[in-house]
Amino acid sequence: MAENASQRVGCAYAPGQPHFIMRILLTTCSYQDTPGPHHDLMAAQGWEIVRERGPLTEARMLELAGDFDAFLCGDDAITRAVIEKSLPRLKVISKYGIGLDKIDIPATKELKVPVLFTPGVNHTTVAEHTFGLLLGLSKHIVTTASAARRGEWLRLTGHEIFEKTLGIIGFGRIGKEVAIRAKAFGMPVIAYDPYWDETFAAAHGVTRCATIDEVLTASDVVSLHCNLSAETRGMIRREKLASMKDGVIIINCARGEVVETADVVEALHSGKIGGYGADVLDVEPPPADHPLLSAPNCIITPHIGSRTYESVPRQAMKSLTNLINALAGTGEANCANGVI
């Protein structure tokens, strides 16, 4: 059993102990690729930084585990086995972002490893990306622009989103930002979330739905912004699709596993779904023959919804300052698992 987290989380130079340098595993690509003040701040710490291009599989994480004081990670597979092999040296896991489904949170609690995350840094850019996907589908922008580049003047007829009902599943920071933009487009908005912000909903004219099914059956456009959980995994599947409006557009900026891929592909081919736009897939990066990459009326972007020159430095600085403060034992660190 590992020692208590309070023994592991502390300054790099403990009194009476030999001088050593913190060794940090950095895996998130957008953190590494995007300029910003986070690079200078990290360099100033005097840490040894080992850079990998994530998301890393469990197999790769197991190869690396055991030689690091901290992970500054993206969507790498940090399983119980990875955590156990990383101890006793691992002091903290700092997640770049808010999605924690790739980290075994129960194991981190049991083994007293703090997990930090960065709420409130990417809601604007993900909400904008949501509308990029929606407009791209409803106006056939990607299809017709690609045809024009090939010299084909393909004039398809699209749809307005004005007065189309937008249903939001997951009414947190991102869902709220989507609602604000939807109202500007003249879209009635309905939403479901077990933790409901009535003040915001009243101020922005958002109608609360009692169940997820109520959102699915009443919406012309469904936008997914929920966490991946036992309740939401495979939530969009064949029987749910059958109850939805013909020609519904589904936008997924949550997690690829929220939908059953085969069922969505089938519904795209049949025309039941009028369009599917996603920034996430069940396998990332996907194999070349992933069925959604060739499905009709489908736009897939490579998990770039929060990857902007504005958002990345915010996320990077938050994940880094979380890590600095946790290792020092002082200052604010947004902890997701209650260990510190």
Secondary structure, 3 states (H helix, E strand, C coil): CCCCHHHHCCCCCCCCCCCCCCEEEECCHHHHHCCCHHHHHHHCCCCEEEECCCCCCHHHHHHHCCCCCEEEECCCCECHHHHHHHCCCCCEEEECCCCCCCECHHHHHHCCCCEECCCCCCHHHHHHHHHHHHHHHHCCHHHHHHHHHCCCCCCCCCCCCCCCCEEEECCCHHHHHHHHHHHHCCCCEEEECCCCCHHHHHHHCEEECCCHHHHHHHCCEEEECCCCCCCCCCCECHHHHHHCCCCEEEEECCCHHHECHHHHHHHHHHCCEEEEEECCCCCCCCCCCCHHHCCCCEEECCCCCCCCCCHHHHHHHHHHHHHHHHHHCCCCCCECCCCC
